[in-house]
Structure formats: C-alpha cells, structure tokens
Amino acid sequence: MLRKTIALAALGLAVFATPALAASSHPLEPKEMTWGFEGPFGKFDQAQLQRGYKIYREVCSACHSMELMSFRNLGQKGGPFYDPKYPNPNDNPYVKAIAKDYQINDIDSETGDVIQRPGTSADRFPNPFPNEPAARASNGGALPPDLSNMAKARDGGPRYIYSLLTGFVEPPEGLTVPNGQHYNPYMAGDVSAYYKGKHHVPPGGFLAMAPPLATDKVSFDDGTKSTVEQQAKDVTAFLTWASEPKMEERKAFGIAAIIYLLILSGILYVSYKRIWRNVSH
C-alpha cells in the first residue's frame, strides 16, 4: 500500500511538473560563421572595420554608447583608420576629422558653464543620452547596453551579435508580442507566458530594439553591396575589434614567443648532448 501511494504521488508530481518544463524556452544557438580574425593567425580586415564603424556611427550610436573607446583608438595599429605614416594615432588627420564631427560636452574654464565643443582625438565616444533615466525614457524603459565589450560580454561573441542582428523574424502563430517589444529567436528570454499555440514554446525572447539594419540603410564608400547580412558582418567585426583592439599585437607576440621557446629548447637540447656526451649514465 505504501509503495502504491509513493508511486501515485510521484506520478502526480510528474504530471504537474511536465507543463512547467514544457513552458520554458531557450534561445537558438548562434549561427555558424567563419571570421577572418579568428585563429592564431587571424587578422582584422581594415576595410571591413571602416564599414563597421560607419554602421555604428550612422545606426547604433543613436542608442548605444561605447564609453571605453576613444577616437584615437580608431587610428592605432590594427584599427580601422590606422596609417603607418602616423604612429601616434593622435596625429592621424582622418581621426582628427572624425572626432571634430562630434560635439563633446565640456565645462567652460572661466564661467563653469556647460558648453559643447568639437571633439578631439583624445576624447571618448560620446554617450547619446545624458543619463540612464533619459536612455530608458527614449527606449520604452529598456537601457541600451554599452557596446565597448559586447563581443566579450555575450556568450558566442561575434556569432551571437551577427545572429541577433539578422535574427528578427515574424513571431510564430500563437505568440503575442508585447507593445514596444520585438521577437528574436536568438535573444535570451522566456516567451511562454505570451504563447497560446499548440506546439512547443518557440525559442528566444523579446527585446526593445527594433530591427536596426535594412538593405541600403548605410552606403559603403568602397562600393560593397549594402545588404543586411553584410552590414551585420561588418558591424560585428568592428565591435569585436573594439572589445580587443590589440588582438593582432597579442597574437604576433604569442607567435614570436613560441618560436623563441622552440629555438631555445633546441639550443638547450644540443648543449645538453655536448656537455654530457662523455659521461656515463
């Protein structure tokens, strides 16, 4: 009798637990992509970084900050506008021109009043909003994340960014999207409370950001066709570079260190053989 009672209780728990388990949802795995900057010998494509910066400037910067980036970073070695003629990126005229297009909040040294002045290469990228409440008010209560380290802050890195940017689709039948939200199967979340369909709960979640990219939304100076996929690849490469702007230097140092250690190991081995060749073991 006791065994039957335990079995019935376990069956009841299973019945009640099954809907809860079925109700949970998970985002899709990021799309498989091949990037030129991956691997020990990978490098960034400077033309792609320039296109990616233009997308950030004309699209992403309206909502997202990059507070850890300074304009001079754009002209450093490996950066989008690096020029070997200007080893000091602060002297790069193109970087200076980019910075000058921005208006930077500053304090008048004589009156103490808040003023705006043209940017310099030493300035950081300006925040599109003066404070967090203003950012939330302009985005339906959501706070747009800073993009400085986005490629490292999200699981999947560049694959996740690319997948999210190209993953906006029509919600499946039975899924009600809340006002001011947008469905994306690559976004982490749980949409079970908004799903009344007959099938499994769809993957993904909601986010306040509308699809940011569209065909020909940004024109590329080098003539590259401006598709959504191309724009997503380019801005993803730029954000990956921004997350680790010294990646190429780090890889070059690592390869040189490995070569040095291999040569040193060979020299030590030969020296060992010469010193101990007449000594019996």
C-alpha atoms as an extended CHARMM CRD file, in Angstrom:
* protein
*
       281  EXT
         1         1  MET       CA              0.0000000000        0.0000000000        0.0000000000  PROA      1               0.0000000000
         2         2  LEU       CA              2.8150000000        2.3740000000        0.9080000000  PROA      2               0.0000000000
         3         3  ARG       CA              4.5930000000        1.6570000000       -2.3750000000  PROA      3               0.0000000000
         4         4  LYS       CA              1.4010000000        2.3570000000       -4.3560000000  PROA      4               0.0000000000
         5         5  THR       CA              0.9370000000        5.6490000000       -2.5230000000  PROA      5               0.0000000000
         6         6  ILE       CA              4.5200000000        6.7310000000       -3.2660000000  PROA      6               0.0000000000
         7         7  ALA       CA              4.1410000000        5.7330000000       -6.9150000000  PROA      7               0.0000000000
         8         8  LEU       CA              0.9030000000        7.7030000000       -7.2850000000  PROA      8               0.0000000000
         9         9  ALA       CA              2.4860000000       10.7330000000       -5.6060000000  PROA      9               0.0000000000
        10        10  ALA       CA              5.4710000000       10.5730000000       -7.9300000000  PROA      10              0.0000000000
        11        11  LEU       CA              3.1410000000       10.2790000000      -10.9320000000  PROA      11              0.0000000000
        12        12  GLY       CA              1.1950000000       13.3060000000       -9.7470000000  PROA      12              0.0000000000
        13        13  LEU       CA              4.3820000000       15.3450000000       -9.3560000000  PROA      13              0.0000000000
        14        14  ALA       CA              5.4510000000       14.3270000000      -12.8370000000  PROA      14              0.0000000000
        15        15  VAL       CA              2.1180000000       15.3740000000      -14.3170000000  PROA      15              0.0000000000
        16        16  PHE       CA              2.2450000000       18.7710000000      -12.6510000000  PROA      16              0.0000000000
        17        17  ALA       CA              5.9280000000       19.2700000000      -13.4750000000  PROA      17              0.0000000000
        18        18  THR       CA              5.6030000000       18.4380000000      -17.1650000000  PROA      18              0.0000000000
        19        19  PRO       CA              3.7960000000       21.6650000000      -18.1870000000  PROA      19              0.0000000000
        20        20  ALA       CA              6.3440000000       23.7490000000      -16.3130000000  PROA      20              0.0000000000
        21        21  LEU       CA              9.2140000000       22.0600000000      -18.0960000000  PROA      21              0.0000000000
        22        22  ALA       CA              7.4890000000       22.3460000000      -21.4510000000  PROA      22              0.0000000000
        23        23  ALA       CA              6.7570000000       26.0160000000      -20.8350000000  PROA      23              0.0000000000
        24        24  SER       CA             10.3940000000       27.0390000000      -20.6100000000  PROA      24              0.0000000000
        25        25  SER       CA             12.1410000000       28.2740000000      -23.7370000000  PROA      25              0.0000000000
        26        26  HSD       CA             15.7380000000       28.8260000000      -24.7600000000  PROA      26              0.0000000000
        27        27  PRO       CA             17.3390000000       30.9120000000      -27.4860000000  PROA      27              0.0000000000
        28        28  LEU       CA             18.6270000000       29.2900000000      -30.6290000000  PROA      28              0.0000000000
        29        29  GLU       CA             22.3350000000       28.5630000000      -30.8370000000  PROA      29              0.0000000000
        30        30  PRO       CA             24.1750000000       31.3350000000      -32.7160000000  PROA      30              0.0000000000
        31        31  LYS       CA             24.6920000000       30.7840000000      -36.4280000000  PROA      31              0.0000000000
        32        32  GLU       CA             27.9230000000       29.1430000000      -37.5100000000  PROA      32              0.0000000000
        33        33  MET       CA             30.1720000000       31.7760000000      -39.0420000000  PROA      33              0.0000000000
        34        34  THR       CA             33.7660000000       31.9260000000      -40.2320000000  PROA      34              0.0000000000
        35        35  TRP       CA             35.6620000000       35.0980000000      -39.3760000000  PROA      35              0.0000000000
        36        36  GLY       CA             38.9930000000       36.2450000000      -40.7720000000  PROA      36              0.0000000000
        37        37  PHE       CA             40.1080000000       37.4590000000      -37.3570000000  PROA      37              0.0000000000
        38        38  GLU       CA             39.7160000000       34.0680000000      -35.6830000000  PROA      38              0.0000000000
        39        39  GLY       CA             42.5550000000       31.6540000000      -35.0250000000  PROA      39              0.0000000000
        40        40  PRO       CA             46.2000000000       32.2600000000      -34.0980000000  PROA      40              0.0000000000
        41        41  PHE       CA             46.9780000000       33.9270000000      -37.4520000000  PROA      41              0.0000000000
        42        42  GLY       CA             43.6890000000       35.7720000000      -37.8320000000  PROA      42              0.0000000000
        43        43  LYS       CA             43.6650000000       39.4890000000      -38.6450000000  PROA      43              0.0000000000
        44        44  PHE       CA             41.0510000000       42.1630000000      -38.9860000000  PROA      44              0.0000000000
        45        45  ASP       CA             40.1520000000       43.4300000000      -42.4460000000  PROA      45              0.0000000000
        46        46  GLN       CA             40.7100000000       47.1930000000      -42.2630000000  PROA      46              0.0000000000
        47        47  ALA       CA             38.1300000000       47.9180000000      -44.9820000000  PROA      47              0.0000000000
        48        48  GLN       CA             35.5740000000       45.8650000000      -43.0790000000  PROA      48              0.0000000000
        49        49  LEU       CA             36.3670000000       47.7170000000      -39.8500000000  PROA      49              0.0000000000
        50        50  GLN       CA             35.8430000000       51.0200000000      -41.6400000000  PROA      50              0.0000000000
        51        51  ARG       CA             32.4590000000       49.8640000000      -42.9000000000  PROA      51              0.0000000000
        52        52  GLY       CA             31.6080000000       48.5920000000      -39.4280000000  PROA      52              0.0000000000
        53        53  TYR       CA             32.4840000000       51.9150000000      -37.8430000000  PROA      53              0.0000000000
        54        54  LYS       CA             30.2550000000       53.7100000000      -40.3470000000  PROA      54              0.0000000000
        55        55  ILE       CA             27.3420000000       51.4480000000      -39.3990000000  PROA      55              0.0000000000
        56        56  TYR       CA             27.9450000000       52.1220000000      -35.7200000000  PROA      56              0.0000000000
        57        57  ARG       CA             28.1770000000       55.8560000000      -36.3620000000  PROA      57              0.0000000000
        58        58  GLU       CA             25.0530000000       56.1030000000      -38.5160000000  PROA      58              0.0000000000
        59        59  VAL       CA             22.8610000000       53.4620000000      -36.8580000000  PROA      59              0.0000000000
        60        60  CYS       CA             23.9900000000       52.0800000000      -33.4980000000  PROA      60              0.0000000000
        61        61  SER       CA             25.2850000000       55.2860000000      -31.9010000000  PROA      61              0.0000000000
        62        62  ALA       CA             21.7630000000       56.7460000000      -31.8190000000  PROA      62              0.0000000000
        63        63  CYS       CA             21.0540000000       54.4970000000      -28.8160000000  PROA      63              0.0000000000
        64        64  HSD       CA             24.2420000000       52.6850000000      -27.8000000000  PROA      64              0.0000000000
        65        65  SER       CA             27.3370000000       54.1530000000      -26.1790000000  PROA      65              0.0000000000
        66        66  MET       CA             30.9420000000       52.9490000000      -26.4060000000  PROA      66              0.0000000000
        67        67  GLU       CA             32.3230000000       54.6640000000      -23.3480000000  PROA      67              0.0000000000
        68        68  LEU       CA             35.6020000000       52.7140000000      -23.2630000000  PROA      68              0.0000000000
        69        69  MET       CA             36.5880000000       53.8020000000      -26.7760000000  PROA      69              0.0000000000
        70        70  SER       CA             38.4750000000       56.9860000000      -27.6090000000  PROA      70              0.0000000000
        71        71  PHE       CA             38.7080000000       58.4500000000      -31.0900000000  PROA      71              0.0000000000
        72        72  ARG       CA             42.4550000000       57.8860000000      -31.1150000000  PROA      72              0.0000000000
        73        73  ASN       CA             41.8150000000       54.1260000000      -30.8620000000  PROA      73              0.0000000000
        74        74  LEU       CA             40.4870000000       54.2750000000      -34.4140000000  PROA      74              0.0000000000
        75        75  GLY       CA             43.9550000000       55.2410000000      -35.6360000000  PROA      75              0.0000000000
        76        76  GLN       CA             46.0500000000       52.8470000000      -33.5900000000  PROA      76              0.0000000000
        77        77  LYS       CA             47.8160000000       49.8880000000      -35.1790000000  PROA      77              0.0000000000
        78        78  GLY       CA             45.2740000000       47.3580000000      -36.3620000000  PROA      78              0.0000000000
        79        79  GLY       CA             42.4550000000       49.8930000000      -36.1370000000  PROA      79              0.0000000000
        80        80  PRO       CA             40.0030000000       50.9560000000      -38.8500000000  PROA      80              0.0000000000
        81        81  PHE       CA             41.9320000000       54.1020000000      -39.8300000000  PROA      81              0.0000000000
        82        82  TYR       CA             45.5000000000       53.1310000000      -38.9530000000  PROA      82              0.0000000000
        83        83  ASP       CA             48.0960000000       54.8000000000      -41.1630000000  PROA      83              0.0000000000
        84        84  PRO       CA             51.7740000000       53.8410000000      -40.6830000000  PROA      84              0.0000000000
        85        85  LYS       CA             52.7100000000       57.4420000000      -41.5120000000  PROA      85              0.0000000000
        86        86  TYR       CA             51.1780000000       58.4140000000      -38.1620000000  PROA      86              0.0000000000
        87        87  PRO       CA             52.4820000000       56.0160000000      -35.4900000000  PROA      87              0.0000000000
        88        88  ASN       CA             50.9120000000       58.3270000000      -32.9140000000  PROA      88              0.0000000000
        89        89  PRO       CA             47.1490000000       57.9940000000      -33.6050000000  PROA      89              0.0000000000
        90        90  ASN       CA             46.5610000000       61.4550000000      -32.1190000000  PROA      90              0.0000000000
        91        91  ASP       CA             48.3260000000       62.8880000000      -35.1740000000  PROA      91              0.0000000000
        92        92  ASN       CA             46.2130000000       60.9770000000      -37.6890000000  PROA      92              0.0000000000
        93        93  PRO       CA             44.3290000000       63.6340000000      -39.7070000000  PROA      93              0.0000000000
        94        94  TYR       CA             41.4730000000       61.2930000000      -40.5470000000  PROA      94              0.0000000000
        95        95  VAL       CA             40.9280000000       60.5050000000      -36.8670000000  PROA      95              0.0000000000
        96        96  LYS       CA             41.0070000000       64.2170000000      -36.0940000000  PROA      96              0.0000000000
        97        97  ALA       CA             38.3710000000       64.8380000000      -38.7690000000  PROA      97              0.0000000000
        98        98  ILE       CA             36.1210000000       62.0930000000      -37.3760000000  PROA      98              0.0000000000
        99        99  ALA       CA             36.4090000000       63.4560000000      -33.8290000000  PROA      99              0.0000000000
       100       100  LYS       CA             35.7030000000       67.0130000000      -34.9980000000  PROA      100             0.0000000000
       101       101  ASP       CA             32.3140000000       65.9230000000      -36.3640000000  PROA      101             0.0000000000
       102       102  TYR       CA             31.1510000000       65.1790000000      -32.8150000000  PROA      102             0.0000000000
       103       103  GLN       CA             30.0190000000       67.7260000000      -30.2450000000  PROA      103             0.0000000000
       104       104  ILE       CA             31.5010000000       66.9770000000      -26.8140000000  PROA      104             0.0000000000
       105       105  ASN       CA             30.0640000000       68.2690000000      -23.5400000000  PROA      105             0.0000000000
       106       106  ASP       CA             32.6350000000       70.2140000000      -21.5510000000  PROA      106             0.0000000000
       107       107  ILE       CA             32.9580000000       72.8820000000      -18.8500000000  PROA      107             0.0000000000
       108       108  ASP       CA             33.9610000000       76.4550000000      -19.6030000000  PROA      108             0.0000000000
       109       109  SER       CA             37.1280000000       77.0280000000      -17.5650000000  PROA      109             0.0000000000
       110       110  GLU       CA             36.2210000000       80.6940000000      -16.9430000000  PROA      110             0.0000000000
       111       111  THR       CA             32.4780000000       80.6070000000      -16.2480000000  PROA      111             0.0000000000
       112       112  GLY       CA             31.9720000000       76.9970000000      -15.1840000000  PROA      112             0.0000000000
       113       113  ASP       CA             29.0470000000       76.7020000000      -17.5960000000  PROA      113             0.0000000000
       114       114  VAL       CA             28.3590000000       73.5350000000      -19.5650000000  PROA      114             0.0000000000
       115       115  ILE       CA             29.3910000000       74.0320000000      -23.1710000000  PROA      115             0.0000000000
       116       116  GLN       CA             29.8110000000       71.9560000000      -26.2890000000  PROA      116             0.0000000000
       117       117  ARG       CA             32.9480000000       71.8910000000      -28.3690000000  PROA      117             0.0000000000
       118       118  PRO       CA             34.2120000000       69.9120000000      -31.3640000000  PROA      118             0.0000000000
       119       119  GLY       CA             35.7650000000       66.6060000000      -30.3830000000  PROA      119             0.0000000000
       120       120  THR       CA             39.4790000000       65.8420000000      -30.4040000000  PROA      120             0.0000000000
       121       121  SER       CA             41.3060000000       62.5590000000      -30.8940000000  PROA      121             0.0000000000
       122       122  ALA       CA             41.7920000000       62.3280000000      -27.1150000000  PROA      122             0.0000000000
       123       123  ASP       CA             38.0420000000       62.3790000000      -26.3780000000  PROA      123             0.0000000000
       124       124  ARG       CA             35.9840000000       59.2790000000      -25.7380000000  PROA      124             0.0000000000
       125       125  PHE       CA             32.9840000000       58.3940000000      -27.8800000000  PROA      125             0.0000000000
       126       126  PRO       CA             30.1040000000       60.4930000000      -26.5200000000  PROA      126             0.0000000000
       127       127  ASN       CA             27.0750000000       58.8800000000      -24.9070000000  PROA      127             0.0000000000
       128       128  PRO       CA             23.8750000000       59.5230000000      -26.8910000000  PROA      128             0.0000000000
       129       129  PHE       CA             21.9880000000       60.1930000000      -23.6360000000  PROA      129             0.0000000000
       130       130  PRO       CA             22.9010000000       62.4710000000      -20.7320000000  PROA      130             0.0000000000
       131       131  ASN       CA             21.9970000000       59.8610000000      -18.0910000000  PROA      131             0.0000000000
       132       132  GLU       CA             20.3610000000       56.4710000000      -17.5450000000  PROA      132             0.0000000000
       133       133  PRO       CA             16.7930000000       57.7670000000      -16.9580000000  PROA      133             0.0000000000
       134       134  ALA       CA             16.9420000000       59.6410000000      -20.2510000000  PROA      134             0.0000000000
       135       135  ALA       CA             18.1760000000       56.5000000000      -22.0260000000  PROA      135             0.0000000000
       136       136  ARG       CA             15.3450000000       54.4140000000      -20.5680000000  PROA      136             0.0000000000
       137       137  ALA       CA             12.7440000000       57.0550000000      -21.3500000000  PROA      137             0.0000000000
       138       138  SER       CA             13.7770000000       57.0220000000      -25.0060000000  PROA      138             0.0000000000
       139       139  ASN       CA             13.6960000000       53.2320000000      -25.2720000000  PROA      139             0.0000000000
       140       140  GLY       CA             10.4600000000       52.2080000000      -23.6070000000  PROA      140             0.0000000000
       141       141  GLY       CA             12.0760000000       51.6230000000      -20.2190000000  PROA      141             0.0000000000
       142       142  ALA       CA             14.9220000000       49.4760000000      -21.5510000000  PROA      142             0.0000000000
       143       143  LEU       CA             18.5470000000       50.5060000000      -21.0960000000  PROA      143             0.0000000000
       144       144  PRO       CA             20.5990000000       50.1060000000      -24.2950000000  PROA      144             0.0000000000
       145       145  PRO       CA             23.8150000000       48.2910000000      -23.3410000000  PROA      145             0.0000000000
       146       146  ASP       CA             27.2290000000       49.8220000000      -23.9000000000  PROA      146             0.0000000000
       147       147  LEU       CA             28.8840000000       48.1790000000      -26.9070000000  PROA      147             0.0000000000
       148       148  SER       CA             32.5390000000       48.6140000000      -25.9080000000  PROA      148             0.0000000000
       149       149  ASN       CA             32.9380000000       44.9940000000      -24.7770000000  PROA      149             0.0000000000
       150       150  MET       CA             29.8230000000       43.4500000000      -26.2790000000  PROA      150             0.0000000000
       151       151  ALA       CA             31.7370000000       40.7910000000      -28.2320000000  PROA      151             0.0000000000
       152       152  LYS       CA             33.2330000000       39.5110000000      -24.9870000000  PROA      152             0.0000000000
       153       153  ALA       CA             30.2400000000       40.1210000000      -22.7560000000  PROA      153             0.0000000000
       154       154  ARG       CA             27.9020000000       37.7610000000      -24.6150000000  PROA      154             0.0000000000
       155       155  ASP       CA             28.2190000000       34.0010000000      -24.8980000000  PROA      155             0.0000000000
       156       156  GLY       CA             29.0710000000       33.2470000000      -28.5060000000  PROA      156             0.0000000000
       157       157  GLY       CA             30.7700000000       36.6050000000      -29.0370000000  PROA      157             0.0000000000
       158       158  PRO       CA             30.6860000000       37.7070000000      -32.6850000000  PROA      158             0.0000000000
       159       159  ARG       CA             28.4640000000       34.7780000000      -33.6770000000  PROA      159             0.0000000000
       160       160  TYR       CA             25.8530000000       35.9230000000      -31.1830000000  PROA      160             0.0000000000
       161       161  ILE       CA             25.9770000000       39.5580000000      -32.3460000000  PROA      161             0.0000000000
       162       162  TYR       CA             25.6300000000       38.5800000000      -36.0040000000  PROA      162             0.0000000000
       163       163  SER       CA             22.8200000000       36.1250000000      -35.2550000000  PROA      163             0.0000000000
       164       164  LEU       CA             20.8760000000       38.6590000000      -33.2040000000  PROA      164             0.0000000000
       165       165  LEU       CA             21.1880000000       41.3940000000      -35.8370000000  PROA      165             0.0000000000
       166       166  THR       CA             20.0000000000       39.0790000000      -38.6170000000  PROA      166             0.0000000000
       167       167  GLY       CA             17.5340000000       37.1150000000      -36.4710000000  PROA      167             0.0000000000
       168       168  PHE       CA             14.4910000000       39.3700000000      -36.3950000000  PROA      168             0.0000000000
       169       169  VAL       CA             11.5680000000       37.3370000000      -37.7650000000  PROA      169             0.0000000000
       170       170  GLU       CA              7.7900000000       37.3680000000      -37.6360000000  PROA      170             0.0000000000
       171       171  PRO       CA              6.5520000000       35.7960000000      -34.3780000000  PROA      171             0.0000000000
       172       172  PRO       CA              5.1580000000       32.2830000000      -34.7850000000  PROA      172             0.0000000000
       173       173  GLU       CA              1.4140000000       31.7200000000      -34.6910000000  PROA      173             0.0000000000
       174       174  GLY       CA              0.0780000000       31.8490000000      -31.1590000000  PROA      174             0.0000000000
       175       175  LEU       CA              2.7930000000       34.1540000000      -29.8010000000  PROA      175             0.0000000000
       176       176  THR       CA              1.6470000000       37.6060000000      -28.6970000000  PROA      176             0.0000000000
       177       177  VAL       CA              4.4370000000       40.1840000000      -28.6990000000  PROA      177             0.0000000000
       178       178  PRO       CA              4.0360000000       42.8980000000      -26.0260000000  PROA      178             0.0000000000
       179       179  ASN       CA              3.7850000000       46.5110000000      -27.1410000000  PROA      179             0.0000000000
       180       180  GLY       CA              7.1880000000       48.0740000000      -27.7500000000  PROA      180             0.0000000000
       181       181  GLN       CA              8.8990000000       44.6730000000      -27.9230000000  PROA      181             0.0000000000
       182       182  HSD       CA             10.2580000000       42.6320000000      -30.8130000000  PROA      182             0.0000000000
       183       183  TYR       CA             10.6360000000       38.8890000000      -31.1390000000  PROA      183             0.0000000000
       184       184  ASN       CA             14.0410000000       37.3650000000      -31.8740000000  PROA      184             0.0000000000
       185       185  PRO       CA             14.7620000000       33.6190000000      -31.5350000000  PROA      185             0.0000000000
       186       186  TYR       CA             18.4170000000       34.3430000000      -30.6560000000  PROA      186             0.0000000000
       187       187  MET       CA             17.5300000000       36.6100000000      -27.7370000000  PROA      187             0.0000000000
       188       188  ALA       CA             17.6890000000       35.0530000000      -24.2780000000  PROA      188             0.0000000000
       189       189  GLY       CA             14.3150000000       35.0220000000      -22.5680000000  PROA      189             0.0000000000
       190       190  ASP       CA             11.1510000000       33.0750000000      -21.8410000000  PROA      190             0.0000000000
       191       191  VAL       CA              8.1140000000       33.7360000000      -24.0310000000  PROA      191             0.0000000000
       192       192  SER       CA              5.9460000000       31.0060000000      -22.5260000000  PROA      192             0.0000000000
       193       193  ALA       CA              3.6220000000       33.4800000000      -20.7760000000  PROA      193             0.0000000000
       194       194  TYR       CA              2.7660000000       35.0240000000      -24.1670000000  PROA      194             0.0000000000
       195       195  TYR       CA              2.3710000000       31.7850000000      -26.1240000000  PROA      195             0.0000000000
       196       196  LYS       CA             -1.0440000000       30.1950000000      -26.6570000000  PROA      196             0.0000000000
       197       197  GLY       CA             -0.1340000000       27.8800000000      -29.5110000000  PROA      197             0.0000000000
       198       198  LYS       CA             -0.4680000000       24.1280000000      -29.7620000000  PROA      198             0.0000000000
       199       199  HSD       CA              3.1900000000       23.3080000000      -30.3480000000  PROA      199             0.0000000000
       200       200  HSD       CA              6.3040000000       23.6430000000      -28.2200000000  PROA      200             0.0000000000
       201       201  VAL       CA              7.1000000000       27.0810000000      -26.8830000000  PROA      201             0.0000000000
       202       202  PRO       CA              9.1390000000       28.8970000000      -29.5470000000  PROA      202             0.0000000000
       203       203  PRO       CA             12.7770000000       29.6810000000      -28.7700000000  PROA      203             0.0000000000
       204       204  GLY       CA             14.1310000000       33.1230000000      -27.9980000000  PROA      204             0.0000000000
       205       205  GLY       CA             12.7630000000       36.1800000000      -26.2790000000  PROA      205             0.0000000000
       206       206  PHE       CA             11.7290000000       39.7790000000      -26.6740000000  PROA      206             0.0000000000
       207       207  LEU       CA             13.8520000000       42.9050000000      -26.8240000000  PROA      207             0.0000000000
       208       208  ALA       CA             13.0160000000       46.5760000000      -27.0610000000  PROA      208             0.0000000000
       209       209  MET       CA             15.3310000000       47.1570000000      -30.0350000000  PROA      209             0.0000000000
       210       210  ALA       CA             13.5880000000       47.1390000000      -33.3840000000  PROA      210             0.0000000000
       211       211  PRO       CA             15.4340000000       45.5830000000      -36.3380000000  PROA      211             0.0000000000
       212       212  PRO       CA             18.2900000000       48.1050000000      -36.6950000000  PROA      212             0.0000000000
       213       213  LEU       CA             19.5170000000       47.1090000000      -40.1590000000  PROA      213             0.0000000000
       214       214  ALA       CA             17.8790000000       47.2560000000      -43.5570000000  PROA      214             0.0000000000
       215       215  THR       CA             19.0600000000       46.8740000000      -47.1250000000  PROA      215             0.0000000000
       216       216  ASP       CA             20.9060000000       50.0040000000      -48.2990000000  PROA      216             0.0000000000
       217       217  LYS       CA             20.3970000000       51.6880000000      -44.9320000000  PROA      217             0.0000000000
       218       218  VAL       CA             24.1130000000       52.5360000000      -44.9600000000  PROA      218             0.0000000000
       219       219  SER       CA             26.0400000000       53.2640000000      -48.1440000000  PROA      219             0.0000000000
       220       220  PHE       CA             29.6060000000       51.9940000000      -48.3090000000  PROA      220             0.0000000000
       221       221  ASP       CA             32.3030000000       54.1750000000      -49.8500000000  PROA      221             0.0000000000
       222       222  ASP       CA             34.1580000000       51.1850000000      -51.2960000000  PROA      222             0.0000000000
       223       223  GLY       CA             31.1540000000       50.0250000000      -53.3250000000  PROA      223             0.0000000000
       224       224  THR       CA             30.3800000000       46.9520000000      -51.2010000000  PROA      224             0.0000000000
       225       225  LYS       CA             26.7590000000       45.8580000000      -51.5880000000  PROA      225             0.0000000000
       226       226  SER       CA             24.8540000000       47.0120000000      -48.5080000000  PROA      226             0.0000000000
       227       227  THR       CA             22.7160000000       44.0140000000      -47.5780000000  PROA      227             0.0000000000
       228       228  VAL       CA             21.5060000000       43.2690000000      -44.0540000000  PROA      228             0.0000000000
       229       229  GLU       CA             23.9040000000       40.3200000000      -43.8330000000  PROA      229             0.0000000000
       230       230  GLN       CA             26.8620000000       42.4280000000      -44.9990000000  PROA      230             0.0000000000
       231       231  GLN       CA             26.0540000000       45.2240000000      -42.5720000000  PROA      231             0.0000000000
       232       232  ALA       CA             25.7380000000       42.6960000000      -39.7370000000  PROA      232             0.0000000000
       233       233  LYS       CA             29.1090000000       41.1140000000      -40.5970000000  PROA      233             0.0000000000
       234       234  ASP       CA             30.8640000000       44.4740000000      -40.7810000000  PROA      234             0.0000000000
       235       235  VAL       CA             29.4980000000       45.9680000000      -37.5670000000  PROA      235             0.0000000000
       236       236  THR       CA             30.1460000000       42.6510000000      -35.7830000000  PROA      236             0.0000000000
       237       237  ALA       CA             33.7930000000       42.7840000000      -36.8810000000  PROA      237             0.0000000000
       238       238  PHE       CA             34.0420000000       46.3760000000      -35.6580000000  PROA      238             0.0000000000
       239       239  LEU       CA             32.5340000000       45.5300000000      -32.2500000000  PROA      239             0.0000000000
       240       240  THR       CA             34.8610000000       42.5380000000      -31.9510000000  PROA      240             0.0000000000
       241       241  TRP       CA             37.8460000000       44.7710000000      -32.6690000000  PROA      241             0.0000000000
       242       242  ALA       CA             36.5740000000       47.3180000000      -30.1180000000  PROA      242             0.0000000000
       243       243  SER       CA             36.4050000000       44.5660000000      -27.4910000000  PROA      243             0.0000000000
       244       244  GLU       CA             40.0730000000       43.7270000000      -28.0850000000  PROA      244             0.0000000000
       245       245  PRO       CA             41.8010000000       46.4290000000      -30.1530000000  PROA      245             0.0000000000
       246       246  LYS       CA             45.2820000000       44.9820000000      -29.5010000000  PROA      246             0.0000000000
       247       247  MET       CA             44.3710000000       41.4510000000      -30.5970000000  PROA      247             0.0000000000
       248       248  GLU       CA             46.7540000000       41.4140000000      -33.5730000000  PROA      248             0.0000000000
       249       249  GLU       CA             49.6630000000       42.6230000000      -31.4450000000  PROA      249             0.0000000000
       250       250  ARG       CA             48.8780000000       39.9820000000      -28.8220000000  PROA      250             0.0000000000
       251       251  LYS       CA             48.8070000000       37.2140000000      -31.4290000000  PROA      251             0.0000000000
       252       252  ALA       CA             52.0460000000       38.4010000000      -33.0270000000  PROA      252             0.0000000000
       253       253  PHE       CA             53.7670000000       38.4530000000      -29.6210000000  PROA      253             0.0000000000
       254       254  GLY       CA             52.4470000000       34.9860000000      -28.8000000000  PROA      254             0.0000000000
       255       255  ILE       CA             53.7030000000       33.5000000000      -32.0700000000  PROA      255             0.0000000000
       256       256  ALA       CA             57.1190000000       35.1620000000      -31.5990000000  PROA      256             0.0000000000
       257       257  ALA       CA             57.2850000000       33.8210000000      -28.0390000000  PROA      257             0.0000000000
       258       258  ILE       CA             56.5100000000       30.2720000000      -29.2130000000  PROA      258             0.0000000000
       259       259  ILE       CA             59.1830000000       30.4680000000      -31.9200000000  PROA      259             0.0000000000
       260       260  TYR       CA             61.6920000000       31.7810000000      -29.3590000000  PROA      260             0.0000000000
       261       261  LEU       CA             60.8850000000       28.9530000000      -26.9460000000  PROA      261             0.0000000000
       262       262  LEU       CA             61.2390000000       26.3440000000      -29.6920000000  PROA      262             0.0000000000
       263       263  ILE       CA             64.6600000000       27.7040000000      -30.6880000000  PROA      263             0.0000000000
       264       264  LEU       CA             65.7320000000       27.8870000000      -27.0430000000  PROA      264             0.0000000000
       265       265  SER       CA             64.6000000000       24.2950000000      -26.4790000000  PROA      265             0.0000000000
       266       266  GLY       CA             66.6740000000       23.1600000000      -29.4520000000  PROA      266             0.0000000000
       267       267  ILE       CA             69.7630000000       25.0150000000      -28.1920000000  PROA      267             0.0000000000
       268       268  LEU       CA             69.3460000000       23.5610000000      -24.7030000000  PROA      268             0.0000000000
       269       269  TYR       CA             68.9750000000       20.0600000000      -26.1070000000  PROA      269             0.0000000000
       270       270  VAL       CA             72.1350000000       20.3620000000      -28.2430000000  PROA      270             0.0000000000
       271       271  SER       CA             74.0430000000       21.8710000000      -25.3020000000  PROA      271             0.0000000000
       272       272  TYR       CA             72.9140000000       19.0270000000      -23.0630000000  PROA      272             0.0000000000
       273       273  LYS       CA             74.1350000000       16.4510000000      -25.5780000000  PROA      273             0.0000000000
       274       274  ARG       CA             77.5560000000       18.1280000000      -25.9690000000  PROA      274             0.0000000000
       275       275  ILE       CA             78.1750000000       18.6010000000      -22.2400000000  PROA      275             0.0000000000
       276       276  TRP       CA             77.1480000000       15.1170000000      -21.1420000000  PROA      276             0.0000000000
       277       277  ARG       CA             78.1550000000       13.0660000000      -24.2000000000  PROA      277             0.0000000000
       278       278  ASN       CA             81.2400000000       11.5290000000      -22.4850000000  PROA      278             0.0000000000
       279       279  VAL       CA             79.5510000000       10.9880000000      -19.1360000000  PROA      279             0.0000000000
       280       280  SER       CA             78.1480000000        7.5550000000      -18.4990000000  PROA      280             0.0000000000
       281       281  HSD       CA             74.6210000000        7.3350000000      -17.1330000000  PROA      281             0.0000000000
